[in-house]
């Protein structure tokens, strides 16, 4: 095998990997997970760091 053949095989493997990621990201069974993750910044709730500071405030 010469260098051109190896580069061609590498290109095809990269294209297949890219296609796999696109297929995974756009597949219908992942839609619900991505919608839930998109709403995380808008949910009200305590962060791990905030809950510790709230406990300290109650002790004062």
C-alpha angles and dihedrals in degrees: 000000000000128000094264092057092050091049090050092051090048091051092050092049091050091050091050091049091049091049090050092053092048091048091049094047095048099039114121096234091063095050095089092050092050093047090053091048091050090057096050096094090054098050118105115230144104124288119221092253093046094053091059093051090048090055090051091050091053091053091056 
